[in-house]
Amino acid sequence: QKEVEQNSGPLSVPEGAIASLNCTYSDRGSQSFFWYRQYSGKSPELIMFIYSNGDKEDGRFTAQLNKASQYVSLLIRDSQPSDSATYLCAVNLLLTFGTGTSLTVIP
Amino acid sequence: NAGVTQTPKFRILKIGQSMTLQCTQDMNHNYMYWYRQDPGMGLKLIYYSVGAGITDKGEVPNGYNVSRSTTEDFPLRLELAAPSQTSVYFCASSNAGTVDTGELFFGEGSRLTVL
């Protein structure tokens, strides 16, 4: 069973802080990794994807991948209340999803 | 350009009833997917299709059937509804140009309750 594990939270950070979301995966052969954001009652939307070890930055978001340790993380800098959502980690092209981490940014 | 359209948005079924969740996309995407999301959980893949006439099982296909007679439509059929199928169902699509980026275009979801 290929699994993707996330801490379900909830994770609360003050506005302006860095939010750190983590994800581990069991299939060592996994090649592609994705972060989706899902607002309550809405459908998921892609934030970032990463294929290579290291960091990938897009605005306030940074995805980090460590294939040797089998984890991928998402950092959100200068967190805003509008970032409050559930963040889903997904692995591989058919998207095996984790259970998601609920993030609340407190004004 | 409506994107991915799912109907109905809400439905209550009795145990043993059957129904079809409709999904249509107008982006000419080859790939289409059905996911279910239980409360507080991630999405689980039910079925997917890489083109008209081609379908394949995902992680949780039992109790469901699909067909893909056209590029645009990918209906999901529940034959004998069970309480375990109470969930939110998402249809999604992607094309060859975006499948590597993991960018799926999701419908708004269909909330199904089986009593």
Chai-1 contact restraints between the chains, C-beta under 6 A:
chainA,res_idxA,chainB,res_idxB,connection_type,confidence,min_distance_angstrom,max_distance_angstrom,comment,restraint_id
A,F34,B,G102,contact,1.0,0.0,6.0,A-B,restraint_1
A,S43,B,F90,contact,1.0,0.0,6.0,A-B,restraint_2
A,S43,B,F106,contact,1.0,0.0,6.0,A-B,restraint_3
A,S43,B,E108,contact,1.0,0.0,6.0,A-B,restraint_4
A,S43,B,G109,contact,1.0,0.0,6.0,A-B,restraint_5
A,P44,B,F106,contact,1.0,0.0,6.0,A-B,restraint_6
A,L46,B,E103,contact,1.0,0.0,6.0,A-B,restraint_7
A,F49,B,T101,contact,1.0,0.0,6.0,A-B,restraint_8
A,F49,B,G102,contact,1.0,0.0,6.0,A-B,restraint_9
A,L88,B,G42,contact,1.0,0.0,6.0,A-B,restraint_10
A,L93,B,V99,contact,1.0,0.0,6.0,A-B,restraint_11
A,F97,B,G42,contact,1.0,0.0,6.0,A-B,restraint_12
A,F97,B,L43,contact,1.0,0.0,6.0,A-B,restraint_13
A,G98,B,G42,contact,1.0,0.0,6.0,A-B,restraint_14
A,T99,B,M41,contact,1.0,0.0,6.0,A-B,restraint_15
A,T99,B,G42,contact,1.0,0.0,6.0,A-B,restraint_16
A,G100,B,G42,contact,1.0,0.0,6.0,A-B,restraint_17
